[in-house]
Amino acid sequence: MVSLIKVIKELLICTMKNIIAQMILRKNLILKLIRLESGLIKVN
């Protein structure tokens, strides 16, 4: 039982880390897109 709980905890931690990493990547992509759009507007 203890080992099962440990495995579940590790899985939860891994999934949380993955979700956070994906959120950060999406934020960075959105920021890059906004910068590109603002850059294009400035050029035009």
N, C-alpha and C positions, 0 to 999 in steps of 0.2 A: 504493500500500500504506500509506504513512504517513497519508494522508488518511482511509483506511478505518479504521485503528486509532484515529485521533483521534475519528472519528464514533462508533465503538463505545464508547470511553471516555466521551464526552459522554452517550451513551444510558445507560450504566451509572450514571453520576453522577446523571442525572435520575431514573432508576428508584429509586435508593437514597434520594434526597431525598423522592420521593413516598411510599415505604414508611415512612420515618421520620415524615413529616408525618401519614400515616394512623395510625400507632401512637400519636403524641402526641394526635391527635384522639380516638381510642378511649379512651385513658387519661383524658382530660378528661371524656368522656361518662360513663365508668364512675364517676369521682370524683363527678360531678354527681348521678348516680343514687344513689350511696351516701349523699351528703349529703341528698338528697330523702328517702330511706328513713329515715335517722336522724332527720330533721326531723319526718317523719310519726309516727314512734315516740314522739318527745318530746311532740308535740301530743297523741297518744292517751294 
